[in-house]
Amino acid sequence: MKVILKKFVKGIGRQGEIVEVSDGYARNALFPKKLAVPATKSAISSYETKKKSEEMKKKKEQEEILTLLYELDGEVVELKGKANEKGKLYTSIHMKDIKKALEQKKGKSINDKLFHSDVTIKELGEYEIPLEAFGEKGRLTVQIIAE
């Protein structure tokens, strides 16, 4: 019997694959656990439509992230922090703080997928933050100044 797998099944296949299994295995194991559905024409058509929709959504998200990467490349963000006389910050600045400052500056949401490194800044100064998405790279400059 041909079935469309709804989830990964060890030894059988991955989610979305159309596989041939014995009738008993399909009826007694796969269907009751909602791991698969019969591969009827309508189910196959529905699956292909869903797959195309997901691919389009993924492609659109990728384009938006790349557009944002190009927009942020070379951007300078200033953050203020309390520091002692040696320039050490009392509170570290993390990636979430930088992202929040960027969102306020740009007035829109910034996707987390651009930031691949977790940065912790503990001193005043200027820092280069690498940005990367889908093989494209960019740099963001963060200036930490005393309050």
Stockholm file with secondary structure:
# STOCKHOLM 1.0

chainA/1-147         MKVILKKFVKGIGRQGEIVEVSDGYARNALFPKKLAVPATKSAISSYETKKKSEEMKKKKEQEEILTLLYELDGEVVELKGKANEKGKLYTSIHMKDIKKALEQKKGKSINDKLFHSDVTIKELGEYEIPLEAFGEKGRLTVQIIAE
#=GR chainA/1-147 SS CEEEESSCBTTTBCTTCEEECCHHHIIIIITTTTSEEECCHHHHHHHHHHHHHHHHHHHHHHHHHHHHHHHHTTCEEEEEECBCTTSEEEEEEEHHHHHHHHHHHHTSCCCGGGCCSCCEEEESEEEEEEEEETTEEEEEEEEEEEC
#=GC SS_cons         CEEEESSCBTTTBCTTCEEECCHHHIIIIITTTTSEEECCHHHHHHHHHHHHHHHHHHHHHHHHHHHHHHHHTTCEEEEEECBCTTSEEEEEEEHHHHHHHHHHHHTSCCCGGGCCSCCEEEESEEEEEEEEETTEEEEEEEEEEEC
//
